[in-house]
Amino acid sequence: MPRLVILGSASAVADANHENTHMILQGAHSAILIDCTGRPVVDLQRIGIGLDILSDLILTHFHPDHVAAVPNLLMSAWLLGRSATLRIYGLHHCLERMEDMMAAYHWEEWPGFFPVAFHHLPEREGVAVLENEDFQIKASPVRHYVPTIGLRILVKETGFVLVYSSDTVPCPEMVRLAYGADLLIHEATGDEPLGHASAVQAGEIAAEAGVKRLGLIHYHVWNANTEHLVPQAQSTFSGPVFLCEDFMQIELTQGA
Ligand SMILES: [Zn+2]
C-alpha cells in the first residue's frame, strides 16, 4: 500500500522527539524523499526503506531545517556503494546553493561517486516535477522568505491526492494547489512575524480548498505546548484534523 512516513514534524528548532520537517513517499516501485534534514540514512533504515530504493529527492526551499542533511545523505549513499543516479528537484534558487554546498565538500573528488541529476523547476504554478509508476507530482510556488514550492501528489494506484504546503503564509496559490485534496499537510508554525501560517490559518486554507482531511506539521516544539494546535485548526475547518508526529505512517488510500 502506498504510504507517507513523516520523518520530522518540528519547525526550525527540533527537539529530542521531533526532527525538522521532512517526509518520505513510498510506492510499490519507488521511494521519494521530500526535504532532507536530521539523519535520513538512520531514519530510512528504521522504517525499512533501503537507500538503493531511494530514487528521487525533492527540496522545497534552501533553509537549513529543510536541506541541511543532503551532503550527509549523498556521502552515506556513496560509501554504501550506490551506483544508480539520484534525481534532485527544486527551484533554481535552492539547487544552485545546493551545488555550491557540495562544491565546498569537493564532491567532484569523491572517487566513484554515483551520478546526481539536478532538475531545476521553473517557478510557476502547477509545474510538473516528476512522474513514475507510482506517483505524479506537481509543484506551485508558495510565499516564504525565500523561493519555496508546495507539492501536489497523485497516488496512481489509489487515486489519492496528497498536498504538502512546505513553509508559507496563507496565499491563493496554496488554496489552488490544495483544491479538493484527500489530505492537506500544512505548516502551523504560528507566531512568526513573516513567512509562516498558524493552525487557525491552516484550517482556513483547508476549508477554502475543500480538502477532506488536514494534518498539521512544522510546529513549534521547543518547550512548547502543542495541545492547542488541533482545536485551533478545528475552529476554522470542519473536517478531520490531526497533528503530524515523527514516524507517523499515513496510508495513501481513499477512506484510510
Ligand atoms: Zn522550515
Boltz pocket constraint, residues with backbone or C-beta under 6 A from the ligand:
constraints:
  - pocket:
      binder: B
      contacts: [[A, 10], [A, 11], [A, 12], [A, 21], [A, 63], [A, 65], [A, 66], [A, 167], [A, 218]]
      max_distance: 6.0
